[in-house]
Amino acid sequence: MVVRHHGLDAEDLAAIGIARTPATRLSCALQLCCLRYPGRHLRAGERLLAIMLDHIADQVGVDAGVIVDLRGVHRPATISLPPSKPGLVLPI
């Protein structure tokens, strides 16, 4: 299910690639994938399955730990994303 719903094509990767930092690239990719399935944006503090995070991070070429580094916590089986900032616009 993760591979089917959270695959990124060349156009997606090009849009994500303009983000400046690895954490921002991964955050953009996560938002894009969640907009496609389950069809909404990630909410502040929402927990994701580690397998989903790993799959998307592999496609973007970023270590999945960069999201955890933003929170300063160890990586569990599920992960909470940092709260989103008001007015954040993704380069999609």
C-alpha positions as CSV (number, residue, x, y, z in Angstrom):
1,M,0.0,0.0,0.0
2,V,2.8,2.5,0.8
3,V,4.5,2.0,-2.5
4,R,1.2,2.3,-4.4
5,H,0.0,5.5,-2.7
6,H,3.2,7.3,-2.0
7,G,5.3,7.0,-5.1
8,L,7.0,10.2,-6.5
9,D,7.6,10.8,-10.2
10,A,10.3,12.9,-11.9
11,E,8.1,16.0,-11.9
12,D,7.4,15.6,-8.1
13,L,11.1,15.1,-7.4
14,A,12.0,18.2,-9.4
15,A,9.5,20.3,-7.4
16,I,10.7,18.9,-4.1
17,G,14.4,19.3,-5.1
18,I,14.2,23.1,-5.0
19,A,13.7,23.1,-1.2
20,R,16.9,24.3,0.5
21,T,17.4,21.8,3.3
22,P,17.0,18.0,3.5
23,A,14.4,18.5,6.2
24,T,12.4,20.8,4.0
25,R,12.6,18.5,1.0
26,L,11.4,15.6,3.1
27,S,8.6,17.7,4.6
28,C,7.4,18.8,1.2
29,A,7.4,15.3,-0.1
30,L,5.4,14.1,2.9
31,Q,2.8,16.8,2.5
32,L,2.6,16.0,-1.3
33,C,2.1,12.3,-0.7
34,C,-0.5,12.9,2.1
35,L,-2.4,15.3,-0.2
36,R,-2.7,12.5,-2.7
37,Y,-3.6,9.8,-0.2
38,P,-5.4,10.1,2.2
39,G,-6.4,13.3,0.4
40,R,-5.5,16.0,3.0
41,H,-2.6,17.8,4.5
42,L,-0.7,16.6,7.5
43,R,-1.9,18.1,10.7
44,A,0.4,19.4,13.5
45,G,1.5,16.5,15.7
46,E,0.1,13.9,13.3
47,R,1.8,10.5,13.6
48,L,3.1,8.7,10.5
49,L,4.1,5.1,10.1
50,A,7.9,4.7,10.0
51,I,7.6,2.6,6.8
52,M,5.9,5.4,5.0
53,L,8.5,7.9,6.2
54,D,11.3,5.6,5.1
55,H,9.8,5.0,1.7
56,I,9.3,8.7,0.9
57,A,12.7,9.6,2.4
58,D,14.4,7.0,0.2
59,Q,12.8,8.5,-2.9
60,V,13.9,12.0,-2.0
61,G,17.4,10.9,-1.1
62,V,17.2,12.2,2.4
63,D,17.8,10.5,5.7
64,A,14.4,10.0,7.5
65,G,16.1,11.1,10.7
66,V,16.1,14.8,9.6
67,I,12.5,15.0,10.7
68,V,13.3,13.6,14.1
69,D,16.3,15.9,14.4
70,L,13.8,18.8,14.2
71,R,12.0,17.4,17.3
72,G,15.0,16.3,19.2
73,V,13.5,12.9,20.0
74,H,14.4,9.3,19.2
75,R,12.7,7.7,16.2
76,P,9.9,5.3,17.3
77,A,7.8,3.0,15.1
78,T,5.6,6.0,14.3
79,I,6.7,9.6,14.2
80,S,5.2,13.0,15.0
81,L,6.0,15.8,12.6
82,P,6.8,19.2,13.9
83,P,3.8,21.7,14.0
84,S,3.3,23.4,10.7
85,K,3.9,27.1,10.5
86,P,0.9,29.4,9.5
87,G,1.2,30.6,5.9
88,L,3.6,27.8,4.8
89,V,3.4,27.3,1.1
90,L,4.8,24.2,-0.5
91,P,6.6,24.4,-3.9
92,I,4.2,22.1,-5.7
